[in-house]
Amino acid sequence: MRLKGMGAIMLAALMITSGLAGCSGETETATSAQTTASGKGNEGQSGSEKTVINIWSKDRHDATYVQEKVNEYNATNTDNIQVNYQLYTDNYVQAVDMAVQSGELPDLLVQQDQMFDKYVNEGQWADLYGFMDDEMKVYFKSVVFPGYNELDGKLYFIPTNGTTCRLFYNKEIFERVGITEPPKTLEEVVEYSKLITSQLSSEGIYGFAENMKSASSGLQRSLMIGQERETGLVRGYDFAKGEYDFTPWADSLKLWKDLLSEESAFPGCESLDIDPLRTQFAAGKIGMYMSYSHAEPGVYQNQFPMDSHKWDCVPIPTAAGKTAGKQYFTGTGGYVLNAKSPNVEKAFKVYKDIFANEDYLVGYYEGGFGVSILPSVLEKAKPSEDFQKKEWLKITDIDSLLPKPPHTAFASGMVVEGEDMYKTCESVYYGDTDVDTALKDLTERYNKAYEEAVKNGTGREIKISGYDPMNPTLQ
């Protein structure tokens, strides 16, 4: 790819090739990528030159499976197309931001909520309805959700699997210290974690860990999800009142400060990424952590092998076991199409032929890479033992699609002064900031930013009359 300026050079540095097809591929592929990325395209050129479709993914857990399907497509398609599949990890959103700024966004990207919300109102993502035939519309009708992936009559991505977040625990470690059942409250998580650390830290085994190197990455798969069930608020937003209120987070944040203390947590959590954490969990060094339900079976089956009987998962416990609402469930397996790509039609064809293909979707579920939400796939697939025996890996009645609060509904239009919610939490559990004072200030700053966005026309009022967190409705 021809990259522009220093920002683009930094973008290239973020790319993780890890043996996957990337810009260091064959000369023909690299040359085609340059002409395609520059906007000139390959149509009308000699038959020996292929149109390169660049795809970015944030997911390492399914990378081997996807790459095999991409390789198969590259070897067999008769459309003179070469797919260039590139993998990013924790820098995915940052890489997308840089690519948008430098005009080097790929043709197809794995959908991710934060980057999707940021650019959906800027015409960056194509309406899939404009490319789908009637048969495809009927096949995916059950996973079209107005207010989620269908906005203003436009379909931006198709979720084929689902995920939420759970607490994962090592059953053998629990047995060693006399714990007979998984925790049901956040207080018990702290209690169990300290017990494990006190008894087994001399062997390098600790009670709890979380990937806290990035506050947003760590908290969006743990504390934030627990808060949705505990408080009925979505990222601190009250849809019935139409305002933010972070003060109910106080009880859990105080417990998290204890949970991440030296008496409890795996050393170095403050600089830990998710894959190194998973490595330690697979090695039997961590008692508990919280993460996404769709990814871990594939991780421990393929990436960091671990005997299935050694681990299981349960809902993320809340302070005192309080339940006031449903928790985040989101679709996975979706791809967004770069509306500004010079090869948008061919990119859609690649998407349809590879990622919307039923054989691919059945194999994905059976391989343990995600929980299918497509009726036809559920009927045909024979999922892995993990998905058959570990009930909390599935989407259940505690999980739901939730409406988007203002800061995600119009992400680029609402500017919050000072630390965001994630960094504010970090200043509490890793610092000396007073919990109540911090949450009161956070509430005031978010409400001020929301009010200014509505006033300036960069946002809109979001309020759902009679909103019930136990039976949430999308806007």
C-alpha positions, 0 to 999 in steps of 0.5 A: 500500500502507498501510505501518506505522510507520518500518520500513515507510517505509524499506521503501517507500524501498527499492522500485525502480520503474524504470518498472515497475508499482508503487504509483504506478500508476492510482488504481484499482490503488492503491486496490485495493492498499490494501484488499488489503494491509490484509487486507480483500480485495476479494471481494464488492465491486463488480465495478469493483474488482479484487483486486490481487496484489502480486509482488516480484522481485529480478531486474533482468535479466529485468524487461522480459520479466516486465513484458510478461507481467504487462501481458498478463495484466492486460489479458486475465485474466477473474478481475478480478485486477490484478498489481502487479509490483515490482522490488528489487535488492541490498536484496531480503532487507532489504526482505523482513525489513522486510515480515515485521516490518511485516506487509506481505509481498506475495502472491508473491515470487521465491524467494531462498535466504537469505530462504527459509531464514530464514522457511521454519520460521516458516510464512511460505511456503505448501505449493504441493501444496495448490493444484496439480492432478494435471496440474501435479504431473506436469509439474513432477515432474522438478524436485521435489528432497526436501531442497531445494524439498520439505521434510517432504512440502511443496513450497515453490517450483518451480525452472524454470531453473538457475544456478551461478557462472562467471568471465566474461572479455573476449576482446578484452582478453585478446588485447590483452595476449597472453593466449591462454586463460582462467585455470585456477587462481586464481594465473593469475587474479591473474597475468592481472589484474595484467598487464592492469592494468599494460598498460591502466590508462592507458586506464581498463582493469583486470584484475578486478572484483567487486561488493564493496559487499556482502561477502555479495553479492560473495562468494556469486557468487565466492570461496565457490563456488570454495571448494566445488570447492577444499575439498569444504566447503559454506560451510565445513561438513564434512558427513562430520564434522558441523562447521565448518572454515574454515581451508582457505580460507587459500590462496584468501583470500591470493590474493584479497587480491592480486587486489583490490589496486590493482595488479590490481583496478578502482578502487572495487570496495569500493563497487561494485554488480553492475549498475555493474560489468556496465556497465563490463564491457560498455564494455570496461573490466574483464577478468574478474569472477565472477557467476551463469551464468543472468543474464549472457546476458540482461544483455548482450543486453538491459540493457547491450548487448555483442557476444556474441563479445567475452565468454565464461565458464569455471569459477571457478578454484581455488588451484593448480587443486585440486578436492575437490568439486562446486560450488553449483547452484541452481534459479531461476525459483521463486516462494514464496507468502505463506501469510498473504496474504488472497488466497493462492488468487488469488495461486497462480492468478496464479503458475500462469497466468503463471510456470508457463505453458509458453509463458512458460518457453520464451520465458524460455529463448529470451530468454537470461534463464535456463537451463531445467532442464525436459525439455519446455522443453528439447525445444521451445525454441530458446535464444539463441546464447550458450546454444548456443555458450558451454558453461559457461553450462550446468549441467554435471557440476562442478555439483550441488545441495548440502545445506544447512549448519546456518546456512542449514538453520535460519538464524533458530536459529543465532546467530553472535557477531561477524563472519559469514564474509563480513565476516571475509573482508572484514577479510582482503582489505581489512584487515590481519587475519591470515588464519590467525588469522581463519579459526581464530576463525571456525571456533570461533565457528560451531561454538559457535553450531551447538552452542548451537543444537542444545542449545537446540532451535533447530537440529538435528544435521546430519551425513551418514554417508559424505558424498562431496563429489564425489558429494553427497547432500541430507539 
